[in-house]
Amino acid sequence: MSRSPKSAVGASFLLLLLLSPSAFAASSSSVNWTNDNANPQGTNYVEQTQLNPGTADSMQLAWSLQFPVATLTPGLNATGQGSIAPPLLVDGTVYVVMNDLEVLAINSATGSTVWTFTPVLNRSGLPVARLAGHVHGLTYHDGDIWMSLPDCSALALNAATGAQAMRITGICAGIPGNAGNYDYSGTPVVFYRDLMVWTASSVSEGTDAGRGFVAAYNITTGWLVWRWYVSPPSGGDPNWDSDSCPPPCHGNISPYSGDWGTLGTQDGRSKAGASPGWGQPAVDTGDGLVFVATSQPSPDWNATYRPGPDLYSDSIIALNASTGRMAWFFQTTPHDLYDFDCGWNVALANITVGGRMSTAVLKACKNGYVYALDAKSGGKIWEFDPPTVARLNTGNADYTLTGTYNATEKWVSGAKGYEQCPGINGGVESDISVSGGRLFVATHNFCAFVTAASVSAVGGSVSGASGIQYDFVHSNTTIYALDLATGRSDWSYTLAGIPYRGWLTSTDGLVFASTLGGDIIALDASSGAVDGTTHVGSPLYEGVTIGSDTSGNVLALQLTSAPTYGAFTSAVPGALFAFRPGSAQPSLIPWLLLAAVTGVLTVAALFLHSKSRSSGAK
């Protein structure tokens, strides 16, 4: 059958449409953000192709959801407004947990609410302190949405319906050696095979701190499988350092006889303690290890009742996921006097050093340093000291570089008032991201002026400091891209006049930074150049999470919250915004291919048209 000139031109036009630059932006069929930090490895990275350097400067608002004013959930003493936890996006549904404990399931295509759930708390008989709503995250696992609750329980909700699927209660009841209180951080759970690992035993930062622990439960039976403790029992244990880490367990701090002292017991109450950090742990399913970071020792700033390095505060811990036995520890700030916890995420990545590939544990702590540790041995692969981070009156925080620390200092230099740099918000107060052979970290200068205070009394507000003032005037942020193999900086990007809180997100050649200036900045992952800026307006204390809706369209989700740094209990409900990428900017190869194919088809069409006219003249 012969082809008419019209059909040939039509075919040319059809191919032109198919080969236009937008056709080369492949869609992602299912992009999911299942954990606080995207995945069980904690990398804050998702693989997709729609949101890329060519589309980052044309993000468009798909929908927004204004959060209602929070109500005080019975069992809480106070609640924050809105949400500060990374929204999950799983199989086309967005899941958000509010600071008043309400969980929302949202249709990702329309922004409409699918279901809501508000838990009922029972804190009777539990050693819990004054509880404020301040929830750090959710976890999706095997069809359920999991959260930690302030009544020492873990809750699973059916992701499709919001119905309660399981609840494990009384997790902090009857803890051996505990004489203090637990508070609430809403730390997300993680999973290893049929075990749910719970790290939400947050303790007071005052002198009524409890004995923090990590616990694992079988999610089939609901039974406790193991516990691991961050600090010794109330009353102290002079052999804690050596007995709690028998060989082959090992670490980077030598045992200190009498570490933690007697924990300063008074009327049976503890006057010191520590807990797991509130960031997401990382799970290595291949080696069967879970990597947990820990909090600063309590009380903050005044160590009168806690001599020694205070193991295992301010540390990265490797635990056997099946048994809870500690394999190794790496303490970043021994005898912490500065509130330099190792909160935020732990991440895992494969790196090649000296021709050998190994798994690395990656961590940034509030002391402002970034660490890469061998996952099996705990040995330090490299350490990054950001040259832009100022350091003043924080000597013990330099231990991993200097090898020395003061184990008996009660407070900084015995001074009543002093300036601390990094300040009480640390040199890093955000989650790292890992992708493409690089680690991305936001460091900041945010010094503070501290006045020492007595810790002779027992209570949640007895923290060893008073009248803390932030140095906003000299604050600034520097984002670094570090080579995973060496820890050297490939590039840096500076934000003047503002500190940083939240997390960085990487995907398809981009690094997203949500700033207190109200902008979502898309940086080129290879160079640090700005590929796009989306102005939201409100200061952004939370980062971007990425996933796809039910049609495979990729969305970038952005929370807004309180208008001032750290004011997460303010009366600002906030909102959730969903952005989608716009049209891709053309790249050279698609246009060249398009021109070549179009040229061939045009010549063919002209040839057929000419032949047709010649035939008609006969």
N, C-alpha and C positions, 0 to 999 in steps of 0.2 A: 504493500500500500504506500502510495506516495504521500509526502508531508507537504502541506500548504505553507506558504511563507508566514501566514498568521500564526500557525501552530508552532513553527520554528522560533519565531520571536517570543511567543508565549512561553516556550520551554526555556528560552534564554532568560526571560524575566523571572520565571520560577526559580531557576538556579541562582540568579542574582540575589533573590530573597534568601534562599537557603544558605548562600555563601557570604551574606553580609556579615560584618564584624560581630553583630550581636549574636549570630548563630554560633560563634566560636566560644561564647561564654557558656560552658556546659552546666546544666542544672544538676543540683544534688538531690537525689531521690529521697534520702533520709539522713538528715544531720541532727544528731542528738547531743544534748548537754545533760548528762545524767548525774553528775556529782557536783559538789560545791565548786571544784576546780576542773570541771568538764569531764573527768574520767578517773578511774581508780588510781592512776599514776600521778594525778594532781598537777597536770601540765598546763592547764588553762589554754589548751590548743584544740581546735577542731579542724577537720579536713573537709573543705568544700571549695567550690570554684567560682561561685557567683559574686561573692564579695572579695574584690581583689584590687590591686593598685590602679586599675583602670576605672573602677566603679566607686572607689572610696570617697570621691569628692562629689558624689551625686546621690547620697543617701536621702531617701524620702520617707516621711512619716506615713506608716501604714495604718496605725491606730494608737490610741492612748487610753489608759484606764486610770482615772482619778480615784485614789484610795479614800474610803470613808474615814471619819474621825474614829479612832480606836476607843473601845470600851474596856474597862478594867476587868480582865478575866478573874473570877474568884480564885483565890490562892496566890495571886500576885500582889505585892505591895505597891508596885508602880509599873507603868508600862510605857514603852516608847511608842511613837506614832509610826505608821508606815512600815517599811521593810528595809533592812540593810543586807539581806542575804541574797546570794546570786540566784536569780530565777532559773529554774530548770526548764528545758524544752525537750520533751520526749514524745516521739511519734505524733507530732502535731499538737500537743497540749503543753501549755505553759503552767508551771507550778511555782507558786510564790507563798512563802511563809511570812506572816506579819509579826511585828514585835509584840502584839497582844495574843500571839499563839495561833491565830486563825490561819488555816491553809486554804488557798484559792487555787482552783483549776480553771484555766482560761483557754478558750478557743483561740489558737494562734492566728487564724485567718481573719477573725472579726474582732477580737478583744473582748468578746462577751464571756461572762462567767458560766462555767459548766457545773461546778459544785463548790461548796464551801464546807469546812469542818472546823469546829472549835472544841478543843478537848476540855474535859472536866478534870480538875486536879484534886489529888488527895495527898496532902503533906503531913497528915497525922502521924506522929511517932517518928518522924524523920529528922535528922540533924541538919536542917536547912536554915539558912540565914534569911535576912530580908531579901526578897526576890523581886527583881525588876525585869520586865520583858526586854530582851536584847538577844534576838535569835540569829545565829550565825549561819544556819544552812539546813538544807534537806538532802536526801539521797534517794535516788531511784534504784530499786533492785528487784528484778524478777517479778515485775508487774505491780510492785507496791512502792509507795512513797513513805520513807522513814524519817522520823524526827526525834530528837531528844527533848524531854519535857522537864520543867523545873521541880517536879515531884519525884525526881530520880527514877524516871521510867523512860522506856523507848517505845515508840508507837509506829505501827505500820498501817497505812491506809491503802485500800484498793485504788490504783491509779485511775481506773475507768469510772468508778462510782463514788469514791470518797468514803466508802464504808470501812469501819475499823476491821482490819484483818488480823492484827496481833498486838498485844501490849505486854511488855515485860516490866514489872513493877518492883519497887523496893530495892533498886540497884545499889543505893548508898546506905541501906539499913544494916546495922550490925557489923560495920567494917572493923576488923581487929585493929586495935591500937589507935583508933580515932577518938580524939577528945575535942575536935573543933567542928566547924560548920561548913557546909557546902552551899555555894550559891549557884547561879545559872548563867551559862554562856550559849546554850543551844548548839553545841558542837555537833556537826553531822557524824553519823556512824559510817563505818566501812565494813566490807565483807571479805571473808576468805572461805571459800567452799561453803559449808553449811553453818559457818560461824559469823555472828554479828559482833564486831569489835566496837565497844562503847568507850569514848574518851571524854565524856561530859562531866567528870567529877571535879568541876571547877571549884576552887576554894576562895574564901575571902582574902583580900589583899591586906587585911589588918591582922591583929594579934589573935583572932579567933579562927585562924585558918585550920581546915580539916586536913586529913591525910589523903592526898590525891592518889588515884589509882586508875588503871586501865582494866576493863573486864571484857570477857568474851562469853557469849551465850549461843547455844545451839538453837537455831531458829525453827527447827522442827519440834523440839521438845520444850523450848523455853528455859532450859536448865543452864546454870552457870557452869562453865568449863574451866576457866582460870581467871586469876587476878594477878596484876603486877603493880607494885607500889612505887610511887615517886619518892617518898620520904620515909624515914623510920617511924616507928610507933611512938605515940605520946609517952613521955618519960625518957625518951632517947635510947640509943643503942651505941655504945662506944665502938663497936666493931661493924657498924653499919656498912661502911664502904667496902670492906673486904668480904664480909659474909653475904652481902646482897649481890656480889658479882664474883662468884668463885670461878676459877679457870674451867673451861676455856674462855669464859666471859672476860672481857678486857675493855679498857678505855684509855682516854688521854690524860687522866688525872690520877696521881698516886693516892692510895688510901690515906686518910687523915683520921687519926685516932680521936674519937670524941666528936666527929663531924655532927653538926646540928646541936651539940650540947645535950641538954635534957629537954629541949624544946620549950624551956621556960614554963613548965606547968605551974598553974596557980589555981587552987581550988578544983583540981582535976581538969582544968582547961588548958589546951595547947596555946602557946604563944608564938608558934612558927609553923610553917608548912609549905607545900607546893603541890602542883597538880599537872595533869596534861595541859598542853596549850590548846587554844580553841580553834586552831586551823585544822584543815583536813589532813589526816595521816595518809601515807601512800602504801599501797599493797603490791608486793612482788609475788605474784602467784607462782612463778617458776621456782624460786628459791624458798617459798613458804615463809616469807618474812613480812612483818608490818613495821613501818617506820613512823614513830611518834615523836613529836616535839613537845617540850615541857615549858611550864610557866616560870616566871621569876620566883625566888623564894619570898615568902611573906613573913613579917611585914616588910613593905617596900622601904627603902632608903635608910633603915636603921636596923643593924644586925646585932644588937646587944645580946639577944637570946639565941643566936645561931652562928657560932664560930665554925670555921672550916669552909670547904668549897660548897657545902650544901648540895651534895649529890642527891637527886638527879635533876635539880632545877636547871633552867636555861640550857637544856641538852637536846641532842638528837639521839633517839634510842632505837635499837634494832631488836625486835622481839620475835621469837619463834611463834608464828601465827597459830600453830596447833596447841602449843603448851604454855605460852606466855613467858618462857624463860628468856632472859636478856642475853643476847649474843654479844653486843658491844654497846658502848656509849661514847658520845663525844660532847663534852661540856664546853660551851662557848664563852660563858662569863662566870667563872667560879667566884663565890662569895659576892654575889651581885648586890650593889648598893644603889642601883640606878633604875630599876624597873625595866630591865632589858630582856624580857621574856622572848622565847622563840615561838611566838604565835604565828598565825598565817600558815601557808601551806608547806608541806613537804612534797617534793617532786622527784620522779625517777626518769632517767634517760640512759640510753646506751651511748657510751663515748669510747673513742679509740685513743689510747695513750701508748706511745712507743710501739705501735704496730699491734697492740693487743686491745681487743674490745672487751669492755666490762660494763656492768651496770653501776651508775653513779647515783647517790642520794644527793639532791641539790636543795640547799636551804639558805635563806637570808633571815637573820635575826635582828632584833631591835638594836643590838650593839653596832649595827651598820656594816657588818662584814657579810660576805657571801661565801658559802662553802660548797665544795664538791668532795664527797666522801665515797670511798669504795664500799659498795653495798654489802659485800661479804665480810670484809675485814674491819670496816670503819676507819681505815687509814685515810689521811687527808691527801687528796689528789692535787687540789689547789685551793687557794684562798684569795679573795679579791677584797682589797681595801680601797674603797672609792676615794680618789684624790680630792673630791669636792666636799667630802664630809668633814666638818670641823670636829675636833676632839678636845674636851676640857673637863678635868675632874672626873674621869671615868677610867682610871688606870687598870682595874681588874678586867675590863672589857677587852683589853689588848692581849690577854693571856695567850691566845692561840698563835700570836706573832712573837711575843717576847718570852714565853715560857715561865713567867713569874706572876704572882698575885699575892695580895695581903689577905691572910685567912682570918685575922682577928680584928680588923678595923671595924669599929662600931658604926660610924657614919663617915662621910667623905671628909678626910683630913681633920676631923674633929670640929669642922667649921659649923657655925650656927646658920649662916646664910651663904649661898654660893651659886654660881652659874654652872649649869650642867649641859655639856654638848657631847654627843647628841642629847636632846632633851628627853623628857619622860615619854614622848611619843617615838623615841628612838631615831635611828638613822634610816630604818626601813620600816614602814608601817603599812605594808601592802603585800599582796600575793605576787610571786614571780610567775613568769610564763616561759615555756621551753618549746622550741620547734626549730627545724632546719639547722641543727648544729649550733644553736645559740641559746643562751639564757638571757632573758630580759628582766631587768629589775629597776624599780623606781626608788632612788635614794633621795633623802632630803636633809636640809639643814633646818632644824626647828628646835632651837635651844630653849632652855627653861631656867628660871630662877627659883631655887628651892630653899626653904627654911626648915632646918631640922626640928623634930618634935620628939617628945618623950614617948616611949612604948611601955611604960610601967603598968598601964591598965590593960584590960582585955576587952576587945570589941572589934567589930567589923570596920569601924572608921578610924581605929588607932593604927595609922599607917607609917608613922615616923617622919612625916613631913607636913608642913602647913603653908598656906599662902603661896602656892605654886602659881607662877606667872609665865605665860608663853611669850617668846620673843617672835611675834609675827613680823615685826619690821624687817628683820634680816633673814626671813625664811626664803627658801628656794628649793627647787627640785631638779635633779638630774637623772634622766633615764639612760641606762647603759645596756648595750648589747655585748654579751661576753661570749667568747669562743668556748664551746663546751670542752674542748680538749685541753686548753691552756689556761682558761680563766682570764685571758687578756681582753681588754676592751676593743671591740671592732669599731664602735661609734658611740656617741653620746648626744643627748638632746636636752636642753635646759628650759625649764619653766621658771621665770623670774617672779619673785614676790609671793609665791604660794607654796605650802607644803603639799604632801600627797598622801591620800588614803584610798584604799580599795584594792584594785587588782589590775594587772595588765592581761590582755588577751591577744593571742596570736592566731593567724589563719591565712593561708594562701599568700604569703609574701607581705603580710601586714602585721603591725603591732598596734593595738588600740589602747590609748590612755585616756581615761575620763578624768577631767581636772576640776579643781575647785574654782576655776575661772568659768565653768559652765560649758566647756567645749569637749566634744569627743574628737580626739586628734588621732588620725590614722597615719602612722609612721611606716616608711618603707623598711622592711625587716633587714634588708641588705645594707642600706646606707644611712638610715635615720632621717632621710628627707621626708617632708610632710607631703603625703599623697592626698590628704583630704581633711577637712574640718567640718564638723556638724555642730552648730551652736544650739545648745539646749536651753541655756539661760540660767537655770538654778545651779548652785555649786553641786558638783558631783562627787559624792563620797563612795560611790560604788562603781565598779567597772561594767564592761559589756559582756554579755553572754550571747552565744550564737547557736542557732538551730534552724530547722526548716519546718514550715507549716505542712498541712496535709496535702498540699499540691506540689510540694517540693521547693517552694520559694523560700530562700534563706532570709532570716530576720536577725537583726541585731537588737537585743533587748537592753534597755537602759533604765535604771531606777533613779528617782530623785527623792531626796529626804530633807533633813534639817538644814537650815541656812547658815549655821555656824559650826566650826570644827568641833567634833566630839559631842554635839548637843543632840544625842540620839533619843533623849526623852522629851524633846520639845513638842510643842503643839502643832507640828507641821505634818499632816498625813502623807504628803508626797504623792508620787504617781509612777506608773510604768509606761514607758514609751517603746514602741516597736518600729524600727526603721528597716526599710528594704533597699537594696542597692538599685541605682538607676541604670541607665544605658551605659554599656562599656565604651571607653574610648578606643578608637581603632588602633590595632597594632599593625606593623608593616607587613608581616607575612600573610594575614588574611586578605589585605587589600591587594597585594601582588597576585595572590592566587585568584582572587575575584577578577582582577583586570585581565589575567591570562585567559581564564575560562570564558569571560564575557566576550573577549576579543575573538576567540575561536568560534563561539556561537554566532556572533555578529557576522563574521565572514561566511559562515555556513548559511545563515539566513539570506544574506545578499546573493550568494551563489544560487540558492534555490529560487529566490525571487527572479533573478536574471534568467535562469533556465525556464522558469514558468512563462515569462514574457516572450522568450524565444519560441517556445512551443506554441503559444497563442498566435504568433505571426505566420505560422505555416499554414 
